[in-house]
Amino acid sequence: MSELRNFETMFSLEGKTALVTGGSRGLGLHMATAFLRAGASLVIVTARKLEGEQGINQAVDRLNKLPGITGRAVGLAANVGNTEAIGELVAQVKGLVGAKGLNILVCNAGASWGSRFEDAPSLSSVKILDLNVRGIFELVQKSLPLLQSNASLDDPSRVIIISSTAGSNVPHVGANGTIMYSVSKAAANHLGRNLAVELGPHHITSNTISPGFFPSKLAQGLIKNLGGEESLSKDNPLGRLGIAEDIAGVAVFLASMAGRYVNGEDISVDGGARLAAGRLTKL
C-alpha cells in the first residue's frame, strides 16, 4: 500500500492568492471561478474595461456571489500588453496580497487576427506579439518578487500561460489565416519552457495550457468562418468543443498540490482535435 500524504486536500487551493489576466469573460472567468470554488482566498482578475457586458465589474460581481466560497474576487483594469500598465498592475497586486505574496499567476489575456496573409496590417502583428508574448514575459518578470514571497520547495508558486493548440500546428491559413497568432502561441509555449528552467530554482513552476476551440468571444468569429460549432464538433475525436469544466479542471490541477512537480509542460485541452488538424484547415 502506498501512503499518499494529504490526499484529501491534494486539489485544494485553500488560502491561495491568484491573478488571472483576461479574467472578465471566457476561459479566464472559468479559471477564476474554479480557483474560488477550490478555496482560494483572493482571486484578482484583470481586463481593459471596468464597465460593460464584458467588463471587470460584472465578472467580479458574479464571482463574489458564488455559493460556498470563503475567498473573494477583486477586479483591476489593466492593459497587460503595455509595459507601464504592467508595472502599475503589479504595484496594485502587491498592495492587495501584502506579505502573503502571489501564489498563482495565470497569463490568459490574448489577442488574435484573422485575414489573408497579404492583407494583414503591421499593426495587427504588433498588437498580437505585445500581448501574447512580450506582455507575458514582462508580467512574470515584474511579478517575480511577489511569486517568490512565500514559495517553497514543498509548495512552489505557479505560473500558468494560456496558449493554444495553434502554437504546435498550422490550423488556419488562407482567407481566415491566423499566422501571426499561431506564431505568437508557439513563442508563448517556448517562453513557458524557458521560465520553467529559469524560475524553478526560485521554487516557481511554469506550465502552459493549450486549449483548442472553446466557444468564446475571441474564438467565435473563427468558429463561424470554419462552419460553426456543430461542424467543428463533428471533426473532433470526442465529438464536441470545450466547455468550462475542461479548462477549469486542468488549471486547478496545475495550481494545486497535485501539480506541484509538473514543470515546463504544454498541456493540450482540445479533445484530440489537433491530431486531425488537416481536417480543420480551410484554405
N, C-alpha and C positions, 0 to 999 in steps of 0.2 A: 504493500500500500504506500502511496506517495503522500507526504504531508504537504498540503498547499496552504501556506500561511495567508491569513486574512482573505480567504476566497470569497467570503460573503460581501466584502467591500471592494472586490477587485475592479468593478466598473463604476465605483462611486467617485464623484468629484466634490465630495463634501468639503466645504471651506475654501475651495479654489477660486482664484480670480482669473478672468479671461477677457481678452479683447478680440472682437470679431469685426474686421473691416467689411464694408458692404453688407452690414447685418440688418438692414431695414426690410429686406424682402428676399425671396428666393432661397437659395442654398444657405446664405448667411443667416437668415432668420430661422431656418430649420435647425442649424447647428446651435445658435444662441438658445433656442427653445430647449434643445436636448441638454445643454450644459446646465441650465437652471433646473430642469427636472431631475438631473443626475446629482444635484446637491450643491452646485457652485454658489458661493456666497455673493459674488459680484460678476456680472457679465456686462461689459461695455461694448456697445455697438456703434458703428460709425456709418455715415452716408454723407453725401454732399449737402442735402437739404433737410431742414428740420420739419417743415410742414409739408402737407400734401398726402395724397393717397399712398405714395411710395416713400414718404419721408420718415425720419427717425422717430418723431413723436408718436405717431400711430403705432409703430412697432414696439416701442418701449411700453406704451400703454397696454398693449396686448400681452407682452411678456410678463409684466408685473401682475397681470390678472390670472396667470396660470395657476391652476389648483394645486395645492400641496407644496408649493415651493417655499424654501426658507431663505433664499437669497433674493437679490433684486437686480434689475436691469437699469442701466444708465445710458443715455444717448449723447453722442458728441458729433457735431458737424465737422467734417474734415475732408479735404481732397488729398488722398494718400498717393497721388501721383505728383505732388508738388513738395519740394524739399522744405521750404519754410513751413508749410502747413503740417508736414510730418513732425517737425520739431515742436510745433505748438501742441499737436495732439499728444505726443509723448509726455510733455510737461503737464498736460491736463490729466493724463492717466496716472502719472506719478502722484499728483495731488489726491486722486481718488483711492489708490491702493496703499499709499503710505509705506510703512516699513514692511508690510506683508509682501510687497513686490507683485510681479505679474507671473502667474503660473503657466498660462496658456495664451499664445498669440496665434490667431488664425488670420492669415493673409488671404482674404477671399475677394476683395474688390477687384474688378477687372473690366476691360473694355474690349470690344470686337469691332470688326468692319467687314462687310461683305460686298464685293463688287468684282467686275472683270479686272484682271491684272493690269490691263492697260489704263483703266480708269481710276485706280486707287490714288488719291491725293497724298502728298507727302505728310500733310498734317495728320492723317489717319495713322500713319506709322509712328509718328512722334507720340501721339496720344496713347497708342497701344503699348509701346515699349516703356514709356514713362510709368504707366500704371501697373502693367503686368510683370515688369522685370525690375527696373531701377527703383520703383517705389517700394517693392518688397525688400530689396537689398537695404535701402536706407531706413525703412521702418524697423527691420530686425536690428540693424546696426545701432540705431539710436535707442532701441528698447533693451539693449544688452544689459545695462546695469539693473534694470527692473527685473529681467528674467533671471539674472544671477542672484538676486537678493536672497531668496530662500531655496534655491536649487541645491540638491544634494545627490550623492551617489545613489542612494536608495530611492529618491523621488525627484528625478530631473524635471526641469521646466520643459515645455513643449513648444516648438514652432511647427505649425501646420500650414502648408501652402496649398491653396486650392488651384489646381492646374486644369488640365483637360486631356482626354484621350487624343485630342488633336495634336498634342505635343509629341506623340510617338507614331503617328501615321499621317497620311496626306488625304484627308477625307473630302475636302471641298475645294475644287478649282473651277475654272470656267466662269460662267455668268454669276455664280454666287460664291466666288472664291474667297477664302479666309486665310490667305497665305501668311500675312504678317501676324495674324492672331495665332496661327499654328506655330510659327517660328517663336513667338514670344512665350508660348507654353512649353516648347522644348527647352528654351532658355531657363524658364522657371523650374523645370524639372532638374536641370543640371545645377542651378543655384541651390536647390534643396540638398543635393548630394554634397556640394561644396560646404554648405553650412553644417551638415551632419559631421563632417570631419573637423571643421573649424571650431564649432561650438561644443562638440562632445566633451572635450576636456573641461569645459566650464559647467558640466552637468546640465546640458540642454540638448534635447533630441530635435531633429529636424526631419520631417517627412512630408510627402506630397500626396494629396488625394486627387485623382484624375477622373472626374465624372464624365460620363457620356451624356446623352440627351436627357435632361430633366426639364419638363415644361416650366419656363420662367420668362420674364420679360426679355432677358438677354438672348435667350435661345429661340424665342417664339417665332421671330421673323424667318430664321433659317429653317426651322421645323416646317413652317408653312411652305417655303420655297422647295423643300425636298419631298413634298407630298403629304405633309400633315402627320399628326400623331398616330393615326391608325396605320398608315403605310409604313412608317418607321418602326412601329411595334411589330409588324409582321416580319421585318428584316432582322429583328433582334432574336438571338437564340432563345431567350427566355420569354419572348412574346409580349414585351411591354417596355415602356420607358421608365425612367427612375422616378421614385416617389420620396417624400420627405424622410421616411424612416431609413431608407437606404443610405443616404448621406449622413444622417444623424448617428446611426449605429457605428459607422467607421470612425467618425470624428470623436465620439465618446471613447471608443477603444483606444485610439491613439493618445487621447488626453488623460486617460486613467492609468492606474497601476498595471492594468492588463497589457498596456502598450509601452511600458517604460523601457524595454530593451530593444524596441524597434527603432532603428535609426538609419536614415538615408534611403528609405524605401519610397517607391511610387506605386500607390495602390489604385488600380483602375476600378471604377464603380460604374459599369456600363452593361452588365448582363452578358458580356462577351461580344458585344457588337463590334468592337474594334478588330476582332479576329476575322470579321467578314466585311472589312472596310470597303472593299471594292463594290459591294452591293449598295453601299450608302452614298457612293460618289456619283454625281450627275454633272457631266461636262457640258 
